[in-house]
Every structure is written in C-alpha cells, then in structure tokens.
Amino acid sequence: HRRLNPAHLQRITGTSLQENAKDAIILDNLDFWGDYTWGAVDGMEVLLRSEIGLLSGATLTVPAGERLRFMNGGWLRVRGTLNAIGTQAAPIHFTNESENATSGRWSGVVFEGRQTSGSRVEWCVFSHGGHSTRGDTGPSGFPRRDGLVEAWDAAPTFVNSIFQSSTSAGLVIDSQYDVDNAEFNGPTVTACTFRDN
C-alpha cells in the first residue's frame, strides 16, 4: 500500500471543473498515516476505491451530514480511530457511489485490533455494501464474512446507527470474544437498527 499524509490533499487548490464525467478525487489502495477531517477537497467529492486503510495512531473524523461513498469493491480498514458523529437531523452515510444504490457494490468497514477501540460511530447509516472482495482472514485467523461492518478483536462503539441493505450481515463481531477475558468485551451497540440484510 502507498501511504498518504491526508494533509497533502489541502495542496489541491484553484481547480477549474468543466464538463467532466466525475468531479471527484478518487483515492485508491492507500493508507492514511495522519489525522484527517473528512470533506470535499477544493469543491470536489472524494470517492474511495479498493482498500483504504486508516493506520494505527491516525484518527479520521467525519462531521455530521457527510457522505463517504465507495466505488465498486471499495472498503475501509480501520486500524486507528474512526470518529463518525452524526446527528438525527444530519446523519453520516457510508454507501456506494451510485445514485441508483444496489446492495453489494462496495464491501464495508472493518475495525481491526484493540487499538481501534476508541472509535465512536453515532447517527450513521451503513448501506448497500457487503460485496465479497476481501478474501483474507481476520486477526483471529477466521475468514472474513463480508459483513457491512465488521469488528475483529476490536471494541468500537455504535449508537443510533442503521445497518441496511447488505448482501450479507449488517454487523459481524469476531468470535475472539468467546474466549477472551473480562477486561475486553467487544463492541458496544446501543439503539441501532438492522434491516434488509
């Protein structure tokens, strides 16, 4: 994977957009190694393709009302901290890039490892994912189940969020917790909705 200091995206300025098929920046097969607040870059949407990683020690903050749109087969591997705090009036959407949403177009979001346990997801909508492209195994050695959201030996917090229209499960939790000790008990899931998975 290539590494990207996301602060470098701010070097894109003064862009003129005229009659393009997509007015967007496409991030493809890379890792964020610095902290970043999600949003448009110089008026262009940022689309995610292939595996996008958030490295340990990095924090991705997603403001209320934002959309993270993934191209076919895209997925987000969280090894750092994801803070996606929406509101009831302005939820955050994780979905595919197509305006005609079809389940399974993108893969999902995977929280990997205990260092991700400070991650917090509130008032978010995860939809139309579950596409099977990852093919590797989770930290405990079990094959990935291609859930819309997965927590592998991780304990993120999910509050008031919706997991919908996946071709597989809405949320997959690593079975490591069956044998773990009481000091680490897995994700917290409060007042969430699962539908059409």
Salt bridges, closest charged atoms under 4 A:
ASP28 OD2 - ARG49 NE 3.44
ASP31 OD1 - HIS1 ND1 3.16
GLU45 OE2 - ARG69 NE 2.65
GLU51 OE1 - HIS1 NE2 3.64
GLU51 OE2 - ARG77 NH1 3.37
GLU97 OE1 - LYS22 NZ 2.89
GLU99 OE2 - ARG69 NH1 2.98
GLU112 OE2 - ARG77 NE 3.26
GLU112 OE1 - ARG79 NE 3.04
GLU112 OE2 - ARG144 NH2 2.16
GLU122 OE2 - ARG120 NE 2.34
ASP136 OD2 - ARG77 NH2 2.63
ASP136 OD1 - ARG144 NE 2.88
ASP146 OD1 - ARG134 NH2 3.76
GLU150 OE2 - ARG134 NH2 2.31
ASP153 OD1 - ARG114 NE 3.11
ASP180 OD2 - ARG114 NH2 2.40
